[in-house]
């Protein structure tokens, strides 16, 4: 039996006909850190991640009955908040005395959530390792709980134990290609917080403080998990280049240990320079995700607060190619005041700058973002949008039904059409095909990886979006 059960709320329960990449690409790192902290304090924990474990609501209730925990913690981002309520409601109905709390990104930006959904006994706003442990001790002592807790921030990330990966039971090796299981990647977080303020980002206040783990601590975790992945890692920080010196120290730590690894990471284009990128390549970086969002400089500079001169983008991509690092552009369609001409800039920027890959999403209006407040002010969404989604009035598939930002003068169909055009222009461009095939001679592993993506690529060209991410 476990004293604590931690549940990651899925966007929906498992459906083999529709596997969403957001639910299978990486494990619930927040809960793994909380679990590790609790275990360090001598508390037994059971982790449930329903989608990768292929569990439904009845399975969750069965596990809760088996474990008989004193405390249940549910973590949820906005896409999963509807199911989080379903889970809590079902547990409350069957197990009336178990204490149920909720935390994660959505409760951290929705301060009145627990008052609107009394199936939960409390909510935690912010980081939860220390605070959740303190709540457990109060539950154990049968003390009265508060409805809202403001999580105590961990200022020295090195003091946290490594994530409790031994509690994982699901597969996180890729949404469609089972062969990916032969080469799993270990997900790692090297920092917390983000010093930037993009208009579309749902960022709780606790994420304003950017903190970076020491190079030694990060690489120690990589070495401790090498047997799980054969040296392949995926860093899921908001950005790994906000503290340039720390990023270089991390690379130097890998190099000094002669530690042979391959890793992927994300970085802002403006943070890329020759020295940093060379260090990344030398340390084993093979893939970088660059969130430029828009192909138009006015939109980047004035609207979304993500300035990046096109010259800088070209330099970054060219340097990546020389160093054998795959460059991936994150792009979005649908921003305030955006015109069709500016959308056309986004359609063409991947080919214009010659990035290796692009991924395009329609801009969803996420609670906690400045865009969410603006959309309410403009009358594009209602104040109770999130509650209507939780009640199922919008539909069940968040990525299909949750509002996207549609600029004045355009329609949602215009944005979907633009996305399809962008994918076709990029992947059917003779220049891209030539560069990709030419890269196989220098980096043969790229050919093997691309073969696995053929089916998904054909789907993208036909439908204008990936199988698992229609938004």
N, C-alpha and C positions, 0 to 999 in steps of 0.2 A: 504493500500500500504506500501511496505517496502523500506527504503532508500538503503539498502544493501541486495543483495541476495548472499548467500554462497552455493556453490555446491561442494559436494564430488564426484570426478570422479570415476565411477565404472570401473571394468575390462571390463565389457560388460553390456548392458542393461538387464533387468530382463528376465529370461527364466525359467519357472516353471519346465522344464525338466532337468535343470542343475543349481543347486543352489550352488554357491561357498562359502565355509565356511568363507573365508577371507572377504567376503562382508556382512556377516550376524552375525558374532560372536561378534562384538562390534561396538558402534557408532563412528562417526568421531570426536575423542576427540580434535584434533587440531582446527577444525572449531567451536566446542562448546566453547572452550576457547576464540577464537576470537569474537564469537557472544556475549558471556557474557561481554567481555571487552567493545565492542561497545555499548551494551545496558546500561552498567553502565555510559557511556558518553552521554546517551540520544538518541542514534541512533536506529531506528527500523530495525529489521533483519528478513529475511526469510531464513530458512535452507532447502536445498534439498539434500537428500541422495537417488539417484534414485533406486538402487537395492532393499534395504529393503522396500522402498515405492512403488515398482513395477511400476516405471515410465519409459517411453521411451523418445526419443528425442522430439517428438511432445508435450508430457506432460510438459517437461522442458520449451519449448518455450511458451506454454500457460501460465505457472506460471509467467514467466518473463514479458509477456504482461500484466498480471493482476497486478503485483506488481509495474511495471514501476520504477525500481531502478535507482539510480544515478550510482551505482557501483556494479559490479559482481566480486566475488572472487571465483576462482576454485582451489581446493586443489587436488593434485595428487601424488600418489606413482608411481613408474615405471610401475607396471602392468596396471594402469589406464591411462597412459599418452596418449595412442592412442585415447581413448574416450574423454579425456579432449580436445584434438584438434578438434575432431568432434563437441563437444558441442560448443566450442568457435567459430568455423567456422560458425555453423548454427545461433548462436546468432548474430554474426557480419553481416551476410547476411540479417537477418530480422530486426535487430535493430542497425542501423549504428552508432548512437550517444552514445550508452551505453559504458561506460568504462569497460574493462574486464582485470582482472589481474589473475596471477597464482602463486601459492606457494605450499609448501609441500615438501616432501622428494625428488622427482625427480628434480624439478626446483632448489632445493638447492644444487644439485651436478652437474647440467648441466648449467653452467654459461652463455652459449650463446643461450639458448633455445629460448628466446623471439625474438632474431634476426632471427632465422630460421623459426619461426612461428608467423608472424606479425598479426595473428588474435587476439593476446593478446597485450594489450597496455603496460603492464609491468610485471615483475616477481619479486617476493620477495625471496631472499636467506636467509634462517634461520628462526628464530622465528618471528611471524607476528603480535602479538597482538598490540603492540605499533605502529609499522610501518604502519600497515594497517589502523589504526585510523588516523594517520597523512596523509596518502594518501587520505583518504576520505575527510578530511578537505581541502586538496588542490583541489580535484575534485569539492567540494562544492563551493570553491572560484574561480573556473575556472582557476587555475594555470596550467602551463605546467608541465607534469609529466616526470620523468626519465624513461628509459627503464628497468633499473636494480636497485633494492633497496636491501641493506644489512640490514636485520632485526635487530632491537635493542633487545639485549638479556635481558631477565628478570632475574635479579640476585637474587631477593627475591621472591620466588614463592608464598609466603604467601600473597603477595599484589594483586594477581590475584583473581577475583571473581570465584566462583565455576562454572563449565561448565553449559551452558544454556540448560539443558536437556529438559526443557519445549518446546523447538523447535522441538524435535524429533517427527516424524510421523511414522517411520517404526518399524518393529519388529526385535529384536536382540537376540532372545532367543534360537537360534539353527537352523541349516540349514534344518533339516528333521523332527525332532520330535516335533510336535506342542504342545505336553504335557509339553515341557520345558517352555512354556509360563506361566504355573502355578507357576513356581519358577524362575522368571527372576533374573539375576545377574546385579548389578550395576558395570560398569567399572570405575576404578579409576587409576589415575597416581599419584604416591607419589613422583616421582623424575623426573628430566630431565637430559639427557646426559648419557654417558657411558665412563668410564675411560680406557676401554680396546680397543684393536685394532685387532679384528678377521679378517682374510684375506677375508672372504666372505661377510662381512657386508658393506652395503652402508651407510656410516656415514658422514653426512655433518659436516663441521668444527665446527659449533656451538654446536654439540653434544659432543665435547671433554671435555667440562666443565660440571662436574657432580654436580648437585644441588639437594638438598633434602628439601622437605617441612617439616615444624615443625610437631611433633607428634600431637599437639593440632589441627592444621589446617586440617590434614588428617582425624582425627577421627571426627572432627566437620562436615566434608563433609559426612562421613559415617552416622552420626546421622541424617543429613539433608535429606538423601536419603533412610533412613531405610524403609519408607512407600512404596517405589517403589520395594523393593526386599525382604522384610522380613528378612533382615540381611545377605544376600548372596552377596559377592563382588568378583570381579576379578581384581587384580592389573596387569596392563600391562606394567610396567616399564621394561626396558632392563634387569635390575637385581635389586633386592631389598636388596642385601647383600653387595654392594660395600662399603657402610659406615655402618659398623657393629653397632656402637654405636647409630646411628640414627634409625636403624632397631629395636634395643632393646628398645629405647625410645618410638617408635611407639607401640610396643607390651605392654609396661608398661602403656601407656595411655589408651589403651583398657581395660586392666586388672583393672586399678584404677577406671574406671568408671563403672565397673561390666557390661560391654556392651557385650551382647551375640550375637556373629556373627560367620559366617563361611566365610573363604576367601581362594583364590588361588593366588599364586604368582610364580615368576621365580627367580632363584638364580644360581650362579656358584657353582659347587661342591666344589671348593677350599675355598669358603667362608662359608661353613657349618661347624659349630662346635656344640658340645652338648648343651652349654648354649643357643646359638641363636635358635637352633631348638626347645628346650624345651619352650623357650619364645614364639615362633611362635605357637606351639601347645596350650599353655595355653591361648593365645590371640584368638584362633579360626581358625588357619590355618588348612585346611583339604586336601590341594593338593599343591604340589610343582613341577614345571617344571624345569628340570635340563638340560641345553644345553651342552651335552658333545660332540656332533657332530660325533666324531669318536671313535671306539672301540680300536683303536691302539694308543699307547702312543707316538710313533714317529710322527705320523700325528698330534696329539693334541699339542705336545710340539714344534716341529720344523716347521710345515707347517701352521697350522691355528692359532697359537698363543693362544691356549687355554689349558694350562697345567693343568692336573689333574691326579695324580697317581691313578692307579686302586684301590689301598688300600683305598684311600680317597673316591672313589665312593662307594665301598662296605660299608664303615662305614656310609656314608650318607644314603644309602638305608636301612640298618639295623636299624638305629636310627629312620628313618621315620616310619618304620613298627611298632616299639615298641610304638611310640607316636600316631599312628593312622593317620598319614599323608600319603596320596597316593603319591608315587614317580613316576614321568613321565620322561622318557628320550627323548630328542630331538636328532635325529641322521640324518646324511647326508652321501650321497654316491657320490664320485667324487671330489677328491682333487688333486692338483699337485703332481706328483711322486707317487701317491697311486698305490699299486700293488693289485693283486687279493688276495694275502695272507692277506694283511692289511684290505681289504674289508671284508674278512672272519671274522676278529676280530670284525668288526662292526656288522656283521650278528649275531654273537653269544654273544655280550656283554650284551644284555638285559637279556638273560637266565643265563649267567654266573654270573652276579651280582644280579640277581633276583629282578629287578625293577618291579613295579606294571604294568606299561604300557610303550609302546614305540610308537614313531611316526617317520617315516622315509621319508625324501625328497631327491630328486636328487638335487645336488648343482647347482642352477641357477646363471648365471654370471650377477650380478646386477651392473649397472653403479654407479660409486662412490666408489666401493670396490677396494681393491688392486688386487683381483682376476680378475676383469674386465680389468684392465690395463695389467696384466700378460697374459690374454687370447689373447688380441690384439697383444702383443709382440710375443707370440708363434704362431700366425696365426690361432688360433682356432675360432676367430670371427673377423669381419671387424669393422673398426672404425665407420662406419655409421650404425651399427646394430640397434641402437635405432631408427634412422630415418626410416629405412626399416620396423621396427615393426609399427611405427606410420602410415606409408603409407599403411599398410596392406599387405605388400609383404611376411611377414612370416606367416600370418594367424591372426585370431582374438583372439584366446584363449591363453593368455599370458602363462599360466602354462603348456600348451601343446607345444607351438611353440617357446618360447624364449629359447636361447641356454643354455644347461647345460654343466658343465665342465666335459669333458670325459678325463681321464688320458691317456697318451700314452700307447699303447699296449692293450687298452680295447675299447669296443664299448658302445654306449648308450644302446643297448639291453642287454649287460652284466650287466649294472647298474640296469636296470629294473628287470632283472632276480634275481639279488642279493637282491633287495628290497622284491620281492615276497617270496624268500627263508627265509629272515629274519623274516617277519611277520608270516609265517607258523611255523618256528622253535620256535618262541616265544609263540604264542597264542595256539599252539597245544602241547606245552610242558606239560607233566603230572604234573610236579612240580608247574608250574604256575597255572594250573587248580585247583590243590589241595589247594594252598595258597589262591587263590581267593575265593573259596567256604568256606574255613575255616574262612576267614575274615568276612563273612556274619554274623556269630554268634556273633561276637564282635561289628560289625558295620553294622546293618541290612540295613541302607540306601544305602550301596554299592550295595546290591542285586537289589534294585529298580532301581538304576541308570544303572546297567549293563543290565537289561532287556530292557531298551530303546536302547541299543547299539547293540542288537543281529543282527538286519538286516544289520547294517553297518559293523559289524564284519564279517559276512558271505561274504559280498561283498569284504572286504579287503583280506580275505583268498583266494577268487577266482581270483581276479584281481590284487592283489599286491599293491593296493593303495586305498585310501578312495574315496567315490563317488564324493566328492566335491573338492578333491585336488589331481589330477592325477600326479602332479610333486613331 
